[in-house]
Amino acid sequence: MSAVAEVLSTVSHNAHPRGSDLPTCPVCADSMVAAEASAYLADNIVSYLWTCDTCGYGFVTKHSLKRLVCN
């Protein structure tokens, strides 16, 4: 079985993106709830692997994390 992956860059405009802005499959438009895998790349970049349960299409998103500073 072959796999196809696409890298989609996302920018979160919401302070709490966890509850919103979840991706939808670019092929069948089904909503996705949880990433299949994640990896911390470097310089506060996290990559997520998404696989659609409906059609099997896979893609990767990358997110830039903001550093929190405690006083």
N, C-alpha and C positions, 0 to 999 in steps of 0.2 A: 504494500500500500504506500503510495507516495503522498507526501505532504507538501502543501504550498503555504508559505508564510509571507506576510507583508508587514512592513514596519510603518506604523501610523504614529505620528508625533502628536501629542496632546498637550494642551495648556489649560490648566484648571483656573477658571475665573471665580470659583467659589472657595471660600475659606475652608470649608469642610466638604471636599469632593467625594468622600466615601459614600454618602447617602444619595448622591445625585451624579449626573454625568457618567453613568455606567455605559459602556459601549454596547452597540448593537452590531449584529453581524452585517458586514457590507454586502453579503450575497443574498441572504434570506430575510434580513431585518429582524431576526429574533433577538430579544434582549438577553444580555449576559449578566450573571450575578457575581461570579467569582472567577478570578484568573486561575488557570491550571498550574502556573508556576510563576515565580518572580525571582529577580536577581538584582543585587546592588552592583552597579557597574563601576562608577567612579564619579567624583565631583558631585555628589548628591543626586545622581541619576539612577532611577530604578526602572527596570525593564519588566514588563508583564507579558506572559504568553497566554493568549485566549484561544479556546477552541469551541466552536459552536456545537452544541448538543444536537441541534436539528439537522444541519447539513454537513458538519464536519470540517468546515473551513477554519483555518488557523491564521492568526495574525499576532503581531507583537506591538505593544505600545510602550513608549518611553515617557517617563515623567520626571520633572525636575523638582526636587524637594527643597523647601526653604529651611534654613537653619534656625532653630529656636534659641534665643538667648535668654538665660535666666538672670535675674538681678539678685 
